[in-house]
């Protein structure tokens, strides 16, 4: 009997992060460290949230996407806030903002493309790329509003240096969002390269929502 196939790397990463957060939450509970329990437990719950929300709207999220979300949650909530990585490494916040902007931009492109049911000729590639850029920038701006509200309402210091931190985050968001928009436009024109695998994986998993998709080389 042949050996069963090994799990994909994304599945291993996702499982490892969830196990790590579960163990950290358990240790926090046993030690009476309620802050550690709350942070690790909240982060663990957030790794399941995208899958839960997607199932409510009949979407299937690829394991690679779920692993990326789990990594982002681990880096922001657990390492960033709990272990103060934002202060230890000056570039930590910038990298996370840039990567999250790219992620939301790609997701925004896929959702807009899904509204056209996969018809790549329903709108010019630059228009769909611009919409994905706007989606990512909107999410980034709303996050900055959230940080400001938490600082003002609960006396936190999420904005760190205030205006400079906010503007730096928005600039990095714009760069990440622009890269995602360009990737989406390149996908529609067949020049996305390896980046196109992220789009293809999502579309393949949700083919019923992209019924009008046609091969790149074919025209109406």
N, C-alpha and C positions, 0 to 999 in steps of 0.2 A: 504494500500500500504506500503510495507516495506521501511524503510529508506535507502537512497543510502549509499553505503559503504564509509567509511572515507578514505581520501587520505593516501597513505603510508607515513611513517615518512620521507623518502628521498625526496618525493615531497614537503612536508611541509618545510623541511630545504632549499631546492633549491629555492622555491618561496620566503621564508622569506629573504634569502640573496639577491636575486635580487631586492626585494622591498626596502630593507634597502639601497642598493647601489644607487638605483634610487632616493630615498628620499635625500640621502646625496649629490648626484649630483645636484638635484634641489635646495637644500639649498645653496650649493656653488654658483650656478648661481644667486640666488636672493641676496646673500650677496656680490657678485662680487669677490668671492674667486676663482680665475680661476685655481689655483693649485688643490684645493679640487674638483672642477668640473672635471678637467682632470683626476685625479687619480680615483675618484669614477666612472666616465663615462668609463674609460678604463677598470677598473675591471669588471664593469657590462657587457661590450662588450665581455670580455674574458670568461664569464660564458656561453655565447651562442656559442662561437667559436667551441668547440668540437662537438656539435650537428650539426653545419653547415658543418664542414669538414667531419664528418661521413656520412652525407646524400649524399655527393658528391661521395662517394665510396660504397654506398649501404650497410652501416653498421648501426645497431641500438644500441645505447648506453643505457644501463639500467639506470633508474633514480638514483640508488645508486651511479653509477660512476659519473654522472653529478653533484650530490650533493657533492661528494668528491672533484671534480674539483673546484666547487664554494667555498667550504670551504678553499681549498688551495689558491685560488686567493685572497679571503678575508684576509687570514692570512699573505700572502706575500706582496701583493701590497698595500692593504689598511691599515692593522694593522702594518705590518712590516715597510714599507717605510713611509707612511703618518703619523702614530702615533708612530713611532720610537720604536716598540716593539723589534727590533733587539738589541737595546742598553739597553732598560729597563730590558730585560730578557736574560741572557747570553745563555740559552738553546734554545731560540726560533729558531735560525737559524739551529741548529743541528737537532731538532725535524722535522723541515720542510724538510731538506735535506734527512733525513732518510725515512720519510713517502713518499716523492716524488720518491725516489729510489725504494721503494717497489711498488709504483703504476706503474712506468714505467717498472719495471721488470715483473709485472703481465701482463701489456698490451703487452709487448714484447713477453712473452710466448704465449699469446692468438693469436697474429698475426702470429708467427712462426707456431703454431699448426694449424692455419687456412690455411697456405700454404700447409700443408699436408692434408687438408680437413678433419681434425679430426681423421686421422688414427693414433691411439696411438702406433701402432707397427711399424710405418715407421722409427722411430729412437729411440735409447735408451732413457729412461727418463732423465738420467743425461745429455745427449747431448742437449735436449730441455731446461733443466734447465740452462745449461751453456750459451746457446744462449740468454736466457732471462736476465741472469746476465750481459752479454756483452752489451745488448741493454741498460739496465739501466745505466751502467757505461759510455757508450758513451754519453748518454744524459747528465749525470752529468758532464763529462769532458767538453762537449761543453758549458755548462752553465758557468763553471769556465772561459773558454776562453771569453765568452760574458762579464762576470764581468770585466775581465782584460781590454778588449777593451773599455768598457764604462768608466772605471777609467782613462785610458790613453787618450782616445779621447775627453772625455767631463768633465774631472776633478772631477768625482764622487768618492765615497768611498765605492763601493759595496764590495770590498775585505776586508774592515775593517782593520785587522792587517796584510794584505799582505800574505806572504807565509804560516804563521801559520794557517790563516783562510782558505786558499785554501786547504792545506793538511788535516785539520780537516774535511772540507766538503767532500773531496774525501774519507776519511776513513769511515765517516758515510754513504756516498753513497754506499761504498762497502758492508757494513754490511746490509743495506736495500736491496740492489740488491741480495746479497747472500740469504737472507731470502725469497725473491720472487722466486729466482731460485729453492730453496729447496721446496717451496710450489708447484711450477709447477711440479717438479719431483714427489712429493708426490701425487699430483692429478692423475698423470698417473698410479701410482701403487695402487690407491684406499686407500691411507692413509692420505688424506688431512684434514679430519674432517670438521669443520665449514668453514675453509678457502676455501674448495672446492665449497661453495655456490657462491663465486664471479665468479669462472670459469663457473659453471653451469648456472648462470644467464645470462652471456654474450653469452654462446654457445646456450642456448635456444632461446634468442632473435635473433640470427643470424644462425639458424639451416641450412639454405641453403648453408652456407659457410663451414659447418662441416658435409658433407654428408656421410663421411666414418667412422663417430664415431660409436663405438660399445660399448656394456656394458662392464664394467671393468672386470667382471669375465669371459668373453668369449675370447677364443683364436682363431687365424686363423687355 
